[in-house]
Amino acid sequence: MPFFMLIFRNLLRQRIRTLLTALGISLGITTVVALGVVTHSLKATAEDILHAGGADFAIGQSGSADLSFSTLTEEQLEDVAAYPEVNHAIGVLMAFSSLGSNPYFVQLGIEPSDLEHFDVPLLEGRYLARGATDEMLLGEEGASQLDKNLGDTVELKDRTFTVVGIYRTGNVWEDGGAILPLATVQEYERKGGLMTLIYVKAKVGTDLDALTARIEEDHPELATLRTLSDYNEVDQGMQMMDAANLAISFLAVFIGGIGVMNTMVMSVMERTREFGILRAVGWRQRRVLQMVLGESVLLCLIGALIGSILAVVFTRAILIFPAVRSFLEPEYTPDVFIRGLVVGVAVALLGALYPAIRAVRLSPIQAIRYE
């Protein structure tokens, strides 16, 4: 009988115990993989935020604990626009409100005259009229959630807005929200003359590294944002999620390792005489060690497979919530599943270490006499 089949049949001896252990392992793997998918997807969304409207980079308030807390002034916008390398500098005020079934409906306040420089592909309708205060552009996903069409009205912040255009950018957070006149958002948010971000489009051929470095040197209170590492300067949320992901991975290894150890110790004790016979007929300690470790690894691989499947199901299921669809589009990259696999193997090695040592130290004669 092939060695692998022997390992597989050993696990089938106690089907219920094997299944329950695999399910226990899979729960930890599910959490690790699902959190990895969510974290990776949120990072992709963050990258989209930095380049909204086709911008080369964004500018926020340096040291902000959260991107939404970033506060910039019109004077700072004018200073950025004055750089000779800057083609367009567009101020945007972000706001979040409960609307319909979405508790975090995104609103982007933009000066209507700036929309000709801020890439917002319209599916239908037109852009905001200059001087308009009660017009709105709805993202495709936002329009779907609110069941609104061109010409419909939307009640927001005790105001009535007419939908004059529906757009699709491909960025989930933009498409799940709306674009309104900057002055209107500043008024109902009570942030007159303030913005959250400045989006910069540089002239062709500009050295962006040199430009961003000069802006930060001239204005230490500003942070230029081109990459995800820059994003962390104005929002520590991603760093917290990475830390949580790492902590949960270690917790999954520890708890899963205990479960595997319990299963493998019971298995070794139940098969003490079997190990003695195998040693008596010529099996070396290394062969016994390989069998115990092989059973543990196979058990954890089964758990990792189940956990990965459950993680995909879970991350697709949470999309039924409009608030989630507004900022998250799950991305299933190989690295998140590899992380789950690594956790599974770590659980296997940790859990099988003691049982394997116990098995190889058994004296063949004493093991055969074991009752």
Secondary structure as UniProt FT lines:
FT   HELIX           3..12
FT   TURN            13..14
FT   HELIX           15..50
FT   HELIX           52..54
FT   STRAND          57..61
FT   TURN            62..63
FT   HELIX           67..69
FT   STRAND          72..73
FT   HELIX           74..81
FT   TURN            84..85
FT   STRAND          86..99
FT   TURN            100..101
FT   STRAND          102..110
FT   HELIX           112..116
FT   STRAND          122..125
FT   TURN            130..131
FT   STRAND          135..139
FT   HELIX           140..146
FT   TURN            150..151
FT   STRAND          153..156
FT   TURN            157..158
FT   STRAND          159..167
FT   HELIX           172..175
FT   STRAND          178..181
FT   HELIX           182..188
FT   TURN            189..190
FT   TURN            192..193
FT   STRAND          194..195
FT   STRAND          197..202
FT   TURN            204..205
FT   HELIX           208..218
FT   TURN            220..221
FT   STRAND          222..225
FT   HELIX           228..231
FT   TURN            232..234
FT   HELIX           237..270
FT   HELIX           272..280
FT   TURN            281..282
FT   HELIX           285..317
FT   HELIX           318..320
FT   HELIX           322..325
FT   TURN            326..327
FT   HELIX           334..360
FT   HELIX           364..369
//
